[in-house]
Amino acid sequence: MNPNRLIDEAMQLQPSIRAFIAEVILDTLDCEDNFLVSSAWQVEIQRRCAAIDTGTARLVDNESAFRSLRDSLV
């Protein structure tokens, strides 16, 4: 499958499903030993993943997020 097509199709999925897929893919990457995440970020990442998994996270698509950011700068 073409990577662009895969991305296009993935973007049609619900945000919680996309987050799950992203988490699974990230888990498969071999990171260099010097790539360390502080314990504070590890806690934050786990908190955010748990919020997504339980459905309590308020997920926003990127277009809405960037539009809101642009509007706040004007």
N, CA, C and O atoms as a printed pandas DataFrame, in Angstrom:
     atom_number atom_name residue_name chain_id  residue_number  x_coord  y_coord  z_coord
0              1         N          MET        A               1    0.852   -1.183    0.000
1              2        CA          MET        A               1    0.000    0.000    0.000
2              3         C          MET        A               1    0.896    1.244    0.000
3              4         O          MET        A               1    1.939    1.277    0.653
4              5         N          ASN        A               2    0.477    2.226   -0.722
5              6        CA          ASN        A               2    1.169    3.511   -0.800
6              7         C          ASN        A               2    1.051    4.230    0.551
7              8         O          ASN        A               2   -0.045    4.310    1.107
8              9         N          PRO        A               3    2.171    4.758    1.091
9             10        CA          PRO        A               3    2.109    5.435    2.400
10            11         C          PRO        A               3    1.119    6.597    2.429
11            12         O          PRO        A               3    0.423    6.789    3.426
12            13         N          ASN        A               4    1.048    7.367    1.355
13            14        CA          ASN        A               4    0.106    8.495    1.333
14            15         C          ASN        A               4   -1.331    8.011    1.386
15            16         O          ASN        A               4   -2.175    8.622    2.041
16            17         N          ARG        A               5   -1.611    6.909    0.694
17            18        CA          ARG        A               5   -2.968    6.360    0.718
18            19         C          ARG        A               5   -3.297    5.844    2.117
19            20         O          ARG        A               5   -4.406    6.034    2.617
20            21         N          LEU        A               6   -2.325    5.193    2.736
21            22        CA          LEU        A               6   -2.522    4.692    4.091
22            23         C          LEU        A               6   -2.837    5.836    5.053
23            24         O          LEU        A               6   -3.746    5.735    5.877
24            25         N          ILE        A               7   -2.081    6.918    4.937
25            26        CA          ILE        A               7   -2.309    8.087    5.794
26            27         C          ILE        A               7   -3.684    8.686    5.522
27            28         O          ILE        A               7   -4.416    9.010    6.457
28            29         N          ASP        A               8   -4.041    8.836    4.242
29            30        CA          ASP        A               8   -5.356    9.386    3.892
30            31         C          ASP        A               8   -6.482    8.549    4.494
31            32         O          ASP        A               8   -7.447    9.086    5.039
32            33         N          GLU        A               9   -6.346    7.228    4.390
33            34        CA          GLU        A               9   -7.389    6.357    4.935
34            35         C          GLU        A               9   -7.407    6.403    6.461
35            36         O          GLU        A               9   -8.476    6.394    7.072
36            37         N          ALA        A              10   -6.231    6.454    7.073
37            38        CA          ALA        A              10   -6.166    6.520    8.537
38            39         C          ALA        A              10   -6.802    7.805    9.050
39            40         O          ALA        A              10   -7.426    7.802   10.111
40            41         N          MET        A              11   -6.655    8.896    8.316
41            42        CA          MET        A              11   -7.216   10.175    8.749
42            43         C          MET        A              11   -8.741   10.164    8.747
43            44         O          MET        A              11   -9.363   11.053    9.329
44            45         N          GLN        A              12   -9.351    9.173    8.105
45            46        CA          GLN        A              12  -10.807    9.058    8.097
46            47         C          GLN        A              12  -11.330    8.358    9.353
47            48         O          GLN        A              12  -12.534    8.354    9.610
48            49         N          LEU        A              13  -10.423    7.767   10.131
49            50        CA          LEU        A              13  -10.817    7.048   11.343
50            51         C          LEU        A              13  -11.089    8.018   12.489
51            52         O          LEU        A              13  -10.665    9.173   12.461
52            53         N          GLN        A              14  -11.799    7.526   13.485
53            54        CA          GLN        A              14  -12.060    8.332   14.677
54            55         C          GLN        A              14  -10.737    8.653   15.365
55            56         O          GLN        A              14   -9.812    7.841   15.329
56            57         N          PRO        A              15  -10.632    9.830   15.994
57            58        CA          PRO        A              15   -9.383   10.217   16.653
58            59         C          PRO        A              15   -8.872    9.186   17.654
59            60         O          PRO        A              15   -7.665    8.961   17.737
60            61         N          SER        A              16   -9.752    8.565   18.406
61            62        CA          SER        A              16   -9.291    7.587   19.400
62            63         C          SER        A              16   -8.661    6.372   18.733
63            64         O          SER        A              16   -7.706    5.801   19.260
64            65         N          ILE        A              17   -9.183    5.974   17.588
65            66        CA          ILE        A              17   -8.613    4.842   16.855
66            67         C          ILE        A              17   -7.272    5.236   16.261
67            68         O          ILE        A              17   -6.329    4.446   16.284
68            69         N          ARG        A              18   -7.176    6.460   15.724
69            70        CA          ARG        A              18   -5.890    6.936   15.188
70            71         C          ARG        A              18   -4.839    6.990   16.287
71            72         O          ARG        A              18   -3.686    6.622   16.062
72            73         N          ALA        A              19   -5.228    7.444   17.468
73            74        CA          ALA        A              19   -4.283    7.511   18.587
74            75         C          ALA        A              19   -3.801    6.116   18.969
75            76         O          ALA        A              19   -2.620    5.922   19.258
76            77         N          PHE        A              20   -4.703    5.157   18.972
77            78        CA          PHE        A              20   -4.324    3.782   19.290
78            79         C          PHE        A              20   -3.340    3.246   18.257
79            80         O          PHE        A              20   -2.327    2.646   18.617
80            81         N          ILE        A              21   -3.632    3.459   16.980
81            82        CA          ILE        A              21   -2.742    2.993   15.916
82            83         C          ILE        A              21   -1.380    3.662   16.033
83            84         O          ILE        A              21   -0.349    3.006   15.886
84            85         N          ALA        A              22   -1.370    4.957   16.297
85            86        CA          ALA        A              22   -0.100    5.679   16.447
86            87         C          ALA        A              22    0.706    5.110   17.611
87            88         O          ALA        A              22    1.923    4.951   17.512
88            89         N          GLU        A              23    0.034    4.808   18.699
89            90        CA          GLU        A              23    0.718    4.247   19.869
90            91         C          GLU        A              23    1.345    2.896   19.536
91            92         O          GLU        A              23    2.484    2.625   19.916
92            93         N          VAL        A              24    0.601    2.051   18.826
93            94        CA          VAL        A              24    1.119    0.731   18.450
94            95         C          VAL        A              24    2.317    0.874   17.521
95            96         O          VAL        A              24    3.322    0.185   17.696
96            97         N          ILE        A              25    2.220    1.760   16.538
97            98        CA          ILE        A              25    3.326    1.960   15.598
98            99         C          ILE        A              25    4.547    2.511   16.318
99           100         O          ILE        A              25    5.662    2.044   16.086
100          101         N          LEU        A              26    4.355    3.491   17.182
101          102        CA          LEU        A              26    5.485    4.054   17.927
102          103         C          LEU        A              26    6.171    3.002   18.788
103          104         O          LEU        A              26    7.391    3.030   18.951
104          105         N          ASP        A              27    5.400    2.082   19.336
105          106        CA          ASP        A              27    5.985    1.021   20.159
106          107         C          ASP        A              27    6.894    0.107   19.354
107          108         O          ASP        A              27    7.767   -0.550   19.922
108          109         N          THR        A              28    6.703    0.053   18.031
109          110        CA          THR        A              28    7.515   -0.839   17.199
110          111         C          THR        A              28    8.814   -0.200   16.737
111          112         O          THR        A              28    9.680   -0.891   16.200
112          113         N          LEU        A              29    8.971    1.107   16.935
113          114        CA          LEU        A              29   10.176    1.787   16.476
114          115         C          LEU        A              29   11.340    1.506   17.407
115          116         O          LEU        A              29   11.197    1.494   18.630
116          117         N          ASP        A              30   12.493    1.282   16.800
117          118        CA          ASP        A              30   13.716    1.125   17.582
118          119         C          ASP        A              30   14.281    2.508   17.831
119          120         O          ASP        A              30   14.719    3.184   16.900
120          121         N          CYS        A              31   14.273    2.923   19.066
121          122        CA          CYS        A              31   14.813    4.228   19.422
122          123         C          CYS        A              31   16.252    4.062   19.878
123          124         O          CYS        A              31   16.621    3.057   20.486
124          125         N          GLU        A              32   17.041    5.053   19.574
125          126        CA          GLU        A              32   18.424    5.030   20.025
126          127         C          GLU        A              32   18.466    5.108   21.543
127          128         O          GLU        A              32   17.560    5.650   22.176
128          129         N          ASP        A              33   19.529    4.561   22.115
129          130        CA          ASP        A              33   19.659    4.559   23.570
130          131         C          ASP        A              33   19.690    5.960   24.159
131          132         O          ASP        A              33   19.305    6.160   25.312
132          133         N          ASN        A              34   20.150    6.940   23.370
133          134        CA          ASN        A              34   20.240    8.295   23.907
134          135         C          ASN        A              34   18.910    9.045   23.829
135          136         O          ASN        A              34   18.833   10.213   24.210
136          137         N          PHE        A              35   17.877    8.384   23.344
137          138        CA          PHE        A              35   16.551    8.994   23.288
138          139         C          PHE        A              35   15.834    8.668   24.591
139          140         O          PHE        A              35   15.260    7.590   24.745
140          141         N          LEU        A              36   15.872    9.590   25.505
141          142        CA          LEU        A              36   15.259    9.378   26.808
142          143         C          LEU        A              36   14.153   10.396   27.032
143          144         O          LEU        A              36   14.257   11.556   26.633
144          145         N          VAL        A              37   13.126    9.946   27.659
145          146        CA          VAL        A              37   12.022   10.825   28.022
146          147         C          VAL        A              37   12.071   10.968   29.536
147          148         O          VAL        A              37   12.191    9.983   30.265
148          149         N          SER        A              38   11.978   12.196   29.991
149          150        CA          SER        A              38   12.026   12.425   31.436
150          151         C          SER        A              38   10.871   11.695   32.116
151          152         O          SER        A              38    9.857   11.391   31.486
152          153         N          SER        A              39   11.032   11.426   33.371
153          154        CA          SER        A              39    9.982   10.728   34.114
154          155         C          SER        A              39    8.693   11.548   34.136
155          156         O          SER        A              39    7.598   10.986   34.137
156          157         N          ALA        A              40    8.824   12.871   34.154
157          158        CA          ALA        A              40    7.630   13.727   34.129
158          159         C          ALA        A              40    6.865   13.542   32.821
159          160         O          ALA        A              40    5.636   13.465   32.822
160          161         N          TRP        A              41    7.594   13.471   31.704
161          162        CA          TRP        A              41    6.930   13.260   30.420
162          163         C          TRP        A              41    6.352   11.861   30.328
163          164         O          TRP        A              41    5.285   11.679   29.742
164          165         N          GLN        A              42    7.028   10.867   30.889
165          166        CA          GLN        A              42    6.490    9.505   30.885
166          167         C          GLN        A              42    5.147    9.462   31.602
167          168         O          GLN        A              42    4.207    8.814   31.139
168          169         N          VAL        A              43    5.063   10.150   32.725
169          170        CA          VAL        A              43    3.806   10.212   33.479
170          171         C          VAL        A              43    2.733   10.909   32.650
171          172         O          VAL        A              43    1.592   10.451   32.596
172          173         N          GLU        A              44    3.097   12.018   32.004
173          174        CA          GLU        A              44    2.137   12.769   31.191
174          175         C          GLU        A              44    1.663   11.947   29.998
175          176         O          GLU        A              44    0.474   11.945   29.676
176          177         N          ILE        A              45    2.579   11.255   29.348
177          178        CA          ILE        A              45    2.214   10.410   28.205
178          179         C          ILE        A              45    1.252    9.316   28.650
179          180         O          ILE        A              45    0.245    9.066   27.989
180          181         N          GLN        A              46    1.556    8.670   29.758
181          182        CA          GLN        A              46    0.676    7.616   30.273
182          183         C          GLN        A              46   -0.693    8.178   30.645
183          184         O          GLN        A              46   -1.715    7.534   30.406
184          185         N          ARG        A              47   -0.717    9.379   31.232
185          186        CA          ARG        A              47   -1.989   10.006   31.608
186          187         C          ARG        A              47   -2.831   10.286   30.367
187          188         O          ARG        A              47   -4.034   10.026   30.348
188          189         N          ARG        A              48   -2.181   10.820   29.330
189          190        CA          ARG        A              48   -2.916   11.145   28.105
190          191         C          ARG        A              48   -3.409    9.888   27.397
191          192         O          ARG        A              48   -4.538    9.857   26.906
192          193         N          CYS        A              49   -2.580    8.863   27.340
193          194        CA          CYS        A              49   -3.000    7.601   26.716
194          195         C          CYS        A              49   -4.171    6.989   27.475
195          196         O          CYS        A              49   -5.111    6.480   26.865
196          197         N          ALA        A              50   -4.118    7.036   28.795
197          198        CA          ALA        A              50   -5.212    6.502   29.607
198          199         C          ALA        A              50   -6.498    7.281   29.362
199          200         O          ALA        A              50   -7.577    6.692   29.291
200          201         N          ALA        A              51   -6.391    8.602   29.232
201          202        CA          ALA        A              51   -7.578    9.427   28.968
202          203         C          ALA        A              51   -8.182    9.080   27.614
203          204         O          ALA        A              51   -9.403    9.060   27.464
204          205         N          ILE        A              52   -7.338    8.810   26.635
205          206        CA          ILE        A              52   -7.838    8.403   25.318
206          207         C          ILE        A              52   -8.507    7.041   25.427
207          208         O          ILE        A              52   -9.605    6.838   24.909
208          209         N          ASP        A              53   -7.837    6.102   26.106
209          210        CA          ASP        A              53   -8.373    4.745   26.241
210          211         C          ASP        A              53   -9.713    4.715   26.959
211          212         O          ASP        A              53  -10.581    3.916   26.607
212          213         N          THR        A              54   -9.897    5.570   27.956
213          214        CA          THR        A              54  -11.147    5.574   28.723
214          215         C          THR        A              54  -12.223    6.466   28.104
215          216         O          THR        A              54  -13.371    6.465   28.549
216          217         N          GLY        A              55  -11.846    7.224   27.077
217          218        CA          GLY        A              55  -12.810    8.093   26.419
218          219         C          GLY        A              55  -13.031    9.416   27.121
219          220         O          GLY        A              55  -13.973   10.135   26.787
220          221         N          THR        A              56  -12.189    9.758   28.085
221          222        CA          THR        A              56  -12.359   11.021   28.804
222          223         C          THR        A              56  -11.565   12.166   28.181
223          224         O          THR        A              56  -11.730   13.321   28.573
224          225         N          ALA        A              57  -10.710   11.853   27.218
225          226        CA          ALA        A              57   -9.920   12.900   26.559
226          227         C          ALA        A              57  -10.801   13.653   25.572
227          228         O          ALA        A              57  -11.677   13.067   24.935
228          229         N          ARG        A              58  -10.567   14.930   25.452
229          230        CA          ARG        A              58  -11.261   15.742   24.445
230          231         C          ARG        A              58  -10.319   15.843   23.256
231          232         O          ARG        A              58   -9.377   16.636   23.267
232          233         N          LEU        A              59  -10.576   15.037   22.229
233          234        CA          LEU        A              59   -9.707   14.999   21.062
234          235         C          LEU        A              59  -10.193   16.004   20.027
235          236         O          LEU        A              59  -11.394   16.135   19.790
236          237         N          VAL        A              60   -9.254   16.705   19.417
237          238        CA          VAL        A              60   -9.562   17.727   18.429
238          239         C          VAL        A              60   -8.766   17.414   17.172
239          240         O          VAL        A              60   -7.572   17.123   17.250
240          241         N          ASP        A              61   -9.418   17.470   16.010
241          242        CA          ASP        A              61   -8.685   17.221   14.774
242          243         C          ASP        A              61   -7.725   18.378   14.508
243          244         O          ASP        A              61   -7.918   19.488   15.003
244          245         N          ASN        A              62   -6.687   18.098   13.719
245          246        CA          ASN        A              62   -5.632   19.097   13.522
246          247         C          ASN        A              62   -6.132   20.370   12.853
247          248         O          ASN        A              62   -5.650   21.457   13.173
248          249         N          GLU        A              63   -7.080   20.265   11.940
249          250        CA          GLU        A              63   -7.587   21.474   11.282
250          251         C          GLU        A              63   -8.242   22.408   12.296
251          252         O          GLU        A              63   -8.014   23.617   12.266
252          253         N          SER        A              64   -9.043   21.859   13.181
253          254        CA          SER        A              64   -9.693   22.680   14.206
254          255         C          SER        A              64   -8.676   23.271   15.169
255          256         O          SER        A              64   -8.784   24.431   15.566
256          257         N          ALA        A              65   -7.685   22.463   15.542
257          258        CA          ALA        A              65   -6.663   22.942   16.479
258          259         C          ALA        A              65   -5.871   24.097   15.880
259          260         O          ALA        A              65   -5.655   25.112   16.543
260          261         N          PHE        A              66   -5.435   23.947   14.627
261          262        CA          PHE        A              66   -4.649   25.008   14.001
262          263         C          PHE        A              66   -5.502   26.241   13.710
263          264         O          PHE        A              66   -5.014   27.368   13.807
264          265         N          ARG        A              67   -6.771   26.037   13.354
265          266        CA          ARG        A              67   -7.666   27.177   13.126
266          267         C          ARG        A              67   -7.835   27.963   14.424
267          268         O          ARG        A              67   -7.782   29.193   14.421
268          269         N          SER        A              68   -8.036   27.257   15.523
269          270        CA          SER        A              68   -8.175   27.911   16.823
270          271         C          SER        A              68   -6.903   28.660   17.198
271          272         O          SER        A              68   -6.961   29.770   17.727
272          273         N          LEU        A              69   -5.762   28.052   16.925
273          274        CA          LEU        A              69   -4.484   28.701   17.216
274          275         C          LEU        A              69   -4.311   29.959   16.372
275          276         O          LEU        A              69   -3.916   31.005   16.887
276          277         N          ARG        A              70   -4.608   29.859   15.070
277          278        CA          ARG        A              70   -4.499   31.029   14.187
278          279         C          ARG        A              70   -5.430   32.140   14.651
279          280         O          ARG        A              70   -5.039   33.307   14.699
280          281         N          ASP        A              71   -6.661   31.775   14.991
281          282        CA          ASP        A              71   -7.636   32.773   15.436
282          283         C          ASP        A              71   -7.183   33.475   16.714
283          284         O          ASP        A              71   -7.455   34.661   16.903
284          285         N          SER        A              72   -6.498   32.750   17.584
285          286        CA          SER        A              72   -6.044   33.357   18.836
286          287         C          SER        A              72   -4.880   34.316   18.616
287          288         O          SER        A              72   -4.605   35.158   19.470
288          289         N          LEU        A              73   -4.197   34.199   17.489
289          290        CA          LEU        A              73   -3.058   35.066   17.193
290          291         C          LEU        A              73   -3.467   36.357   16.494
291          292         O          LEU        A              73   -2.683   37.302   16.417
292          293         N          VAL        A              74   -4.678   36.393   15.992
293          294        CA          VAL        A              74   -5.138   37.565   15.238
294          295         C          VAL        A              74   -5.666   38.623   16.162
295          296         O          VAL        A              74   -6.098   39.682   15.706
